[in-house]
Amino acid sequence: MGRLLERLMRDSQGAPAATVATVATVAAPEPESVAESQVSQGGEVENTKVQRARLLTLVADDLLPAGLVHSLDDADAAACDGLPDDTLRVYLRYLERGRRMDAGQIPPEWGEPVASFCKGCGPVPLWKGCPPVVMACPWCFRRNAGEAIPRPLVACGDCRHYLPDTVNPPAGIGGCELGHAGQWPMKLHRCKDWRKHHD
């Protein structure tokens, strides 16, 4: 991006200065071309309306919220022109999945989620068949954006931050290196800082 900006600045510095004479010699647009431009803009607006109506029909058929379509930019709605319904249905389902995940909800199409361990997020719910340990996950950029993500149940006794009870290490209430309140080693709870003993 920096090189592009430098090139644009260099090109603009090498361009001849505009004078009243050069500005005056630029031909004014013909009235017909102005009318054609307005007609084409009207056609684009009409096309956007047609595409939104088409998308609203698809979300109604798939029992998805109409807000998905209403939240689309005009350019995104217009870009749906010419795409088959099956493609648009997949597009709308992905939009809905993203909306749910942004709200910290597990997508229903994942079925019964499994607890996995993401190297960036820690414990996260993912879809069945997902590896137990992943380098990155669909929750990563949401976590990086400061959004809340759902957490599966974990036990302190399996965490590398857990400090076992000195009197009864296997079952006594212990502490946490990170300062979290002590927990029983086998009690399930939700914790964003939980980390495997060896990850």
N, C-alpha and C positions, 0 to 999 in steps of 0.2 A: 504494500500500500504506500510506503514511503517513497519508493522509486516512481510509482505512478504519479504521486503528487509532485515530485520534483520535475518530472517530465512535463506535466501540465503547466507548471509555473514557468519553465524554460520556454515552452512553446508560446505562452502568452506574452512573455517579455520580448520575444523575437517578432511578434506580429506587429504590423504597422498600426500606428495610432489612428483611431477613428477621427475623422474631421467632419465638419458640417457638410462639406461637399460629398464625401463618400457616403454619408448617411442619406443625403438627399437623392443620390443616384440609385438607391435600393428601390426596386419596384414595389409599389403597394400591391397587396393581394387583390386579385380580381374579385368582384362581388360574387361571381358564380362559385369560386373556390371556397369562399367563406361559407356560403350556403351549403356546399357539399360537405365541409368539415362539420357543420352543425348537424346535418343529416346523419353523418357517420357516428357522431357522438350519441345522437338519439338512438341509433341502431345498437350501439354498444350497451346503452342503458337498458334497452328493451331485451337484448340478449341476456344480460345479467338477471333481469327479472324472470325470464323464461327458465334459466338454469336454476335459480333459487326455487321456483315452483316445482321443478323436476326433482330437486334434492329433497324438498319438503315431502313430496309423495313417497320417496324412497325411505326417509326416516320414519314416516308414519307406518309404512309396510313392515319395517323391521323393529317397530316399537322403540325407537330411539328418540331422545328429546329434540324438539324442533329448534331449541337454542343452538344446537350444533350448526345449523344452516344460517341462522340469524347472526351468529358471531363471525361468519366468514367475511373476509374482505371482498369487495366487488371484483377485484382481479382474480381472486381464488375461485369465486363462484363462476365467473365468465370462463375460466380455464377448463371448466368441466364440459364445455360444449364439445360434442363429438365423441366423448368417452362412453363406452358401453355401461349399461346399468350395473352389471356385475362388478366392474372396476370401481364404480362410484360407491357401491355398497361396502366394498372392502375399505375404501377411503374413509367413509363415514364411521365404520366400526373402529378404525384406528384413531380417528378423532375422538370418539367416545371413550376409548380405552385411555388415551392421553389425558382427557378431561378428568376421568376417575382417578388416575394415578396422581395428577396434580393436586387432587383433593385428599390424597393419602389413602385412597381406597384400592383394594386388590381387585384387578379386573375379573369379572365373573367367568370369562371364558378360560381362565387358568384352572377352573375347577377347584378341588381341595388343594390349596397351596402347600408346598413343602418348605421346611426351614432350611435355608442354605446359608452359607457364609460367604459374603462378598469381601474381597481384600480392601475395598474402599469404604463400604458402608457398615461392615460388621454383619450381624444376623439380619437376614431379610427373608420375606416370604417370596418364593418363586414358583413356577409351574411344575407339575409332576414330570419327572424325567430329567429335570435340570441337575447338573452335577452338584454334589454337596458343598464344593468350594469353587468359587468363580473369581476371576480377576476383576471383573466389572459387571454391573447389572443395570437393568432399566431404571433403578431408583437412583443411580449415582448422580446424574446431572440435576435431579430434583433435590437431592441432599445438598449438593454444592450450591444450589440456588437458595438454600435456607428453608426449603419446604419440609414439612413433617412427613415422615414415611412410616408405614406400619412395621411393627417389630413382632417376630415370633416369640414364643415362650422359650426361655433358656434357664439353665441352672447355674448358680454362682460356682459350684464345685467344679464345673468344667471350664472355668474362665482363668486365663493366665494372671489376671489381676486379683484373684481371690486369695485372701490370707486365712488359712485354716485356723480353727480354734486350737489353742495349745493344749487344752485339757482333753478334748475329744475331737481330734482332727477329722475323722470320717463323717461325723454327724453333728458336731457342735456348731453353734452359730459363729460365723467368722466375720472377717472384715474385708475391706476393699482397698487396694493400693491407691485408687482414684478418689477415695473419700466418700463413696456411696455408703448408705446405711448398711449395716451388717445384715446378712441373710443366712438362712439355713442352706447348706451346700446343695441339697437336692430339691429345694423349693423352686418351682417354675415361676418366672416373672418376666417382664419385658425390660430390656436394657440396651441402649444404643452403644454403650462402650464395651459390651461383652466381646471378648476375643478368645479364640481357641488357645489351648496350651501351646500347640505347635501350628502356627499358620504361615 
